[in-house]
């Protein structure tokens, strides 16, 4: 992160500790609980990138080789199929496909320095090398062995830890899927009714479990075509089970908010001393944010993890001399979990520029402005404190049936009442890419700038870009530039998607069981059953 590196180099302070913090609570604040990652200046960036792409190519070659037998080692095995039962070819093909698919998934984890991905990849590459060399396919075996040696030699480059919750959830899903696979296999054999013998339930279960890994079991079908269909079905279920389990095991966990009441109290103390430096400081008190402290506890950074990106908004909170310690702790925590560190609005852009609550017990310094018409509430503005003499706009809502200009009216009235409240400055909404929109419409603007402005206007149909700029421009504000800082161009798309998701501009579809039940009519059926069933008598108090 070039911007953060420059920021830490230009401030001289002894806030950086000689040794990593040991955790625990001290002095009313929670220290960052982490193990310092290796020094970023001594990391070999080419190791995770190169090994990740090589594993991707090896996995892709394995999958394609099984799909097109003439291109892979299984060509030799298919020639002896008439003389050997299908066990050998099925086991080899299934194992190669599973290894190839898992390597495809693990390659991304390697590029992110995931320790779990490194452990799983070394085991898979060892199996892959053995399988290829046993069947005389030396090129693939040598490639897998070479990558394995590189991973073992540079094992220290893969230090990113995983979240234990993903491990246990993956184990639970694996058990549930295996049970479902066995039930499907038993149901198939029950409905087929064309078995060579009357096999017991145990024999059928063993045959289904063997089929999940591509091995033939004790059950024989009549005719053999039914056995081929059963093997195809169980092998597909086994591959699906392993892929889903591996995805859940390797995906980045979304940590729950860990900010305690002591953290919130300490943040409020820092805001009371240094809150006038940043209009986004109060939003660190959102209930869904984590907080990481500098070793001295004089500065902190609030953040959220969205889609594997560690998003922080605004400058660090607290003593500017202690910012380097908080920034280093922030970067080390991101490196430890292989999150992409990003600061939105450092130095008026800020993600999730909303407190998420109104009328909280600890938010007594917030200001609410309302507009009513004939006793009916038509609009509402909510401001949070910005130091001791400022307000920062948090929430802006109006009735859809209200007359145009309600929000404008409320802002103007808030500005009029500012003197009585002791307010000297008010921060409004941020306007993304405002400078590009303003300069692009000037006479003499270059072709690139004009094209960039047209693109921003085009995407403003779906995102509030031009509309926010024009709304804020009505009040002739003093524009304050903000910056988005992230590691490099390769992470730009990922950080942008995470920022859109944090701002609720991008909402991923979710399967809601209640909504699905309503569409299927299950809720109405349930209510009819309730109305039709006799209700138990309830005692009533006498009058």
N, C-alpha and C positions, 0 to 999 in steps of 0.2 A: 504494500500500500504506500505508494510514493508520497501522497499527501501527508499521511500520518508519520512516515519516517522523517519527512522534513520538519514536521511540527515538533517531534521529539528532539531533533538535533538542534533546534534553535532555542530551546529552553534549557537552561542549566539549573539543575536542582538535584538534591540528594535523595529524592523520593524513591529512586530505584533501589531495591534491597540487594545486599550482597548475596543473599540466598533466597530460594523460593519460600513463600509463606507456608506455614504449617497448618493453617485452618483454625477453626474455633472462633468464638466470639470474644471480643475484647473492646472495652470502651464504648459499648452501645452500638457497635456496628458489626456486621458479619464480614469477615475477611473472605477473599476469593479462595474457594476450595478447588485447587487444581495443582497438577504437577507441571512445572515449567517445561514446555516443549523444547526440543533442540534449537539452538540459535539459528534463526532464519538465514543469517549470512553464511553459515556453513552447510546449508542444505544443498543437496544435488538435485536440482529440479528435473534434470533429464531422466533420473532413475524411475520415478513413478510414472512419468509420461511414456517413456519408452517401453517399460515392462507392461504397462496397461494396454498399449496398442499391440504389442506382440501377443499377449494373451488373447486379445480380441481376434487377431488373425488366426491363431491356432484353433480357437473355438469355432470360428466360422468355417475353417477347413474341415474340422471333424464333422460338423453338421452337414455340410455340402457333400462330403465324401460318403456319408451313409445314404443320403438321398440319391446320389448318383454313384452306384457301386463301382463302376468302371474307373472312377477317378481316385479310388482309395484302396486300402489294404483289403477290404472285404471282397474285392474281386476274386481273390484267391480262395476265400472261404466259400463263396457262392459256387465255385466249380466242384466242390466236394459235397454239396448239399444232397445230391441223390444217394450218397453212400453213408452220410452221417445225419442223425436226427437234427432237427432245427435248433437244438439247445445251444450249440456253439455259436452259430451265426446270430441267433436272437440275443444271447448274452453279450456278445461283442458289439453288436449294433446298438443295443440299448445302452450299454455302458459308455460307448463313444458319444452317442447323442447327448446323454446326461452330462458327461464331462464337457462337451462342447458348449451346451447351453449354459452351464454354470460358469464356464470361463468367460462367456460373453457378458454375463451379469457381473462377474467379479472384476472385470477389466476396469469398470468405472470406479469401483472401490479402490483399486490399486492406484489409479491416477489421483485419488484423494487421500492417499497414504493411510488407508484403513488397515488397522492391525488384523481385524477379523478376516478381511479380504486376503491379506498376505498369508495367513495361516491356512485358509481353505485352498488358495491357489497352489501353494507348495504341495499339498497332499494330492490335488487333482493332477498337477503336472507330473508328479511321480508315477501315478497310475497310468496317465496317458503315455509317458515314455515307455513304461513296461509293456503296455498293450501293443504299441507300435513296433517295438523292437522284437517282441516275441513272434510277430507275424511277418517279420522281414521288411518292414517299411522303415528304412533307416533314416530317411530325411525328416519325416515327422517326429520320429523318436529323438533324433539328435537335436531338433529345434526345441522340443519340450524340455529335454535335459539341459540345454544351454540356458534357457530362460530360468529354469529352476536353480541353476548354479548362481546366476546373477541375483535372483531374489534372496538366496541364502547369504550371499556375500554382503549385500546391501540391506540386510534385515533391519538395521537401525533407522533407515529412511521411512519405515512404515510404523508410525507410532500413534496414529489417531485411534482413540478408544471409541468403543460403541456404548450405547445406552443399554443397561441391563433389562429395561422394560421390553425392548425389541426382542431380546433373546428369549425371554419367557413367553412373549406373545407368539413368536415363531414356533416354539416348542408346542404350545397349545394348539395352534392351527395345524401343525404337522400331525399330531395325534388325531384331531378331528377329521382331517382329510383321509388319513389311513383307515379310520373306522368307516367313513363314507365309501371309500374305494372297496373295502371288503364287502360292505352291504350291497353295492352295485354288482360285484362279481357273483355273490351268492344268489342274488335275484336273477341274474342271467342264467345261471345253471339250473335254478328252480323252474324258470319259464321254458328253457330249452327242451328239457325232458328227453334228450337224446344222448344219454351217457352209456358207456359200455357196461357199467355195473351200477349197483345201488350203493354209492359212496356215502360214507358217514359225513356229518357236519364238520368234523375236524379235518378230514381229508379235503373237503371242498374249500375250507378256509385256508389250509396250507397251499393248495393249488392257486388260490387267488393271490395270496401274499407272494408266492414265487412269480406269478405273472406280472406283479408290479415292478419287478426288477428284471424281467425278460427271461426267466428260467421256467422250464416246463415242470409241472407238478405231477402228482399221481393220478389225476383225473384224465380220462380219455373220452373224447367226444366222437359221436357217430352222426354224420360223416366228418372227415377231417377238416372240411371247410369251416365248420363251426368252431373248431379249435383255433384256426387261423384268425377268425373274427374275435374270439375271446382274447387271444394273445395281443392282437392289435389294440383292443379296448383297454386291457389292463396295463399294457406298456404306456399307452397315452396317459392314463390316469396316474401312473407312477411318475412320469416325467412332469406332469402338471403339478403334482404334489411337491416334488422337489424344487421346482422353479418358484412356486409360490412361497415355500418355506425359506428358500434362499433370499428372495426379495424382501420378505419381512425381517429376516435376520440381518440383512445388510443395509436396509434403508435408514436414513438419518431420523432419529427420534425427535419429536417436537416436545421439548421439555416443558413441564408445567411451571407456572410462575413460582419462583422461590423467594420472592421478596417478603420478608417477615415484617411484623409491626415495628420491630426495632429498626429495620432498614428504612421503613417509611418515616419513622420519627427522625432518624438521622438525616434523611434527604431533606425533610422540612427545615431542619436546622441549617443545612447548607444553603437551601434556597433563601432563607431569611438573611444570610450574610452575602451570598453571591448570586442571588436569583435575578438581579437586574442585568446580568451580562447576556442572557439568552432568553428570548421569548418562548422557547420550547421547553424550558427547564421543568415547568410544573407537570408536563405530560409524562415525566418519568414516574409519576405516582399512579399510572394506570395499573389496574389489578392484574393484567395479563403480562406484565413485564418482569423480566429478571433484572438483577442489578449486580454489577461486579465492581469491587472497590479497589482503590489503590492500596498499597501496603500500609500506608500511614492512616488510612481512613479519612483523609481530607478531601478526597475527590472520588467520584463514582460515575459509571456509565450505565444507563438503562437500555435494555435491548430485548428483542424478540427473535426467535428462530423461525423463519418462514421458508419452507421448501429447501432446507439445508443451507440457508443464508442467514448469517447472524447480523440482523439489522439494528442499528442504533440511530437515534434521531437527535440532531442538535449536538452542541458541544458537550464535553464532560461537565458535570455539575461539581461545584466546589472551588477550592483554591486553585487558581491557574498554575501556581508553582508545583502542584501535585498532579497536574494532568498527565505528564509523561508516565507516571506509575500506573494510572488507570488505563492509559492507552496500551501499555505493554501487557497488562493483565488481560485486557480485552483481546489483543492479538494472540496471546498464548492460549487463552480459552478456545478461541476459534481454531487454532492449529491443533489443539488436543483432540477436538471432536471432528476435525476435517470440515468445519463449516467455512463458508466464504464470508470473510468480514467485510461489512459495508456500512458506511456512515452516511445517512441521508440528511442533508441540510446542515452540514458542519459549517461553522464559522460565520429567505424565509421558507425554504423547502423543508418539509419534515414528514415522515411517514406517520400514518395514524394520528394526525393532528386533531385528536379528540380524546377527551378524558374518559369517555365511556360511561359517565354517570352524572347525575344532576341532584344536588341537594344532599351530598354525602355529609356524614357527621363531622369529618375533618376538613371539609371544604367551606368553612365559614367565610373566607375572604373572597369567594367567587361572587360574581355579579350577574344578575338575571334581568334582562330587559324584555318586556312583553308588550304586545299591541292587541287591544280588544276593540271590537265593533259591536255596539249594542249588547255589551256584556258577554260576547262570545270571543274566545281567544283565537286570534288570527295569525300571530307570529311570535317567535321567541328567539332570543339570543342569549347565549351563555358565555361568559368571559371567565377566564382563570387568571390568577395573579401573575404578574410579570415584575418581580421584585417588589419594592415597597411603593412604587408610584406608577405602575403600569398595568395594563390589562392585555391579555392575548385571547383572541376570538377562538372559542372552542366549538360551539354548536350554533347552527343557524337553520331554523325551521319555520315554515309558513304554511298556512292552510292553502290547499290548491284552489279553493273557491274565493280566496281573498283577492283584493285588488292588487294590481301590479305595483311594485315599489315598496312593499311592506318592509322588507329587509333593509332597503336603503333608508327608509324612515327611521327604523330602529337604530341603525348605526349613527345617523345624524343626531338623534336624541341622546344616544350614549355619549357622543362627543360633547354635546351641550352640557350634560350633567357631570362631565369629567372633573371640572373645577371643584364642584361641591364635594366630590368623592376623593379629592386629593390626587387625581390621576393626571399625569403629564404626557403620557404616550399610550397609544393603542396599536396593537399588532393585528392586522387583518389576515385574510386567507393568503396562502402562498400562490404564486403564479408561475408554473413551470414553463421554461423557455420564453419568458416574457421578452428578454432582450432580442431574441431572434425574431419574434413577431413584430416588435417595434422597429428594429432596424431594417427588416425586410420590406416594410411598406414605405420606406423613405425613397425619395427621388435619388437616383444614382446608385441604388443597391446593386451588388453584383449578381450574376446569374445563379451562383450556388446558393447565396443567401435567399434570393427570391424563391428558388426551388424548395429550399428547406422550409420557408414560411408557408408555401402552398401545401406541403406535406403535413405540417402541423395543423393547418386549418382543416385539411381533409380528415385527419384522425380526431379532430375536435368534435366530429359527429357522434363519437362514442365516448370520448373522454373530455373532462372539463379542463380544457387548455385555454382556448381563446376566450371562452365565456368568463372564466375567472380573471383573466387579464383585464378584460373590458370592465368587469364589475368593480375591481379594485381601482382602476384608473379614474373612475368617477370622483374619487375622494382626493385626488392629487397627492398620493402618499409619497414618502421618501423610500425609494426602492432599495432594499438591502440584498446584496447578492449572497447566494448560498451555493454550496458545492456538494456533489456526491462523490465520495471517495471509496474505491474498491481496488482489489489487487491488480487487475490488468484487463486488456481488451477481451481476453478469452472468457472472462466472467461477466461481461456486460449484459448479455442476454439473460443469463440466470439471475443476476441482481435486479434487472428490470422487471422480470416476471414476478420475483418475490416482492418487489415494491408495489406492483399493481395489485398483487394478492393482499398485501397488508393494507392498502388503501381501499380494499373492497371493490376496485374496478374490475378485478378478475376473480370470479367466484366459480370454483370447480363444482360440477354437479355431484350431488350426494343422493344416495338411496335412502329415503325416509320411509320407514315401515308404516307409520301412521298414514302418510299421504297415499302410499300404495294401497293400504287397506281400504281407504275411502274410495279410491278409484275402482277397486274390485268389488265394492259393495259389502265388504266384510263388516264394516262398522255398523251399517244399518241392520244387517242380519243379527249381529250381536245384541243390538238394542231391542230388536223384536223378541229375541229369546229371553232377554231380561224382563220385558213387559209381560211375556206369557208365563213366566215362572212365578209361583207364589212367593210372596215376600214374607219373611219372618216377622212376627208381631213384635213391635217395639213398645216398651213400657212408657207411659206418659205420666207426667206429674199431675197430681190432683189439684183442683182449683179451690 
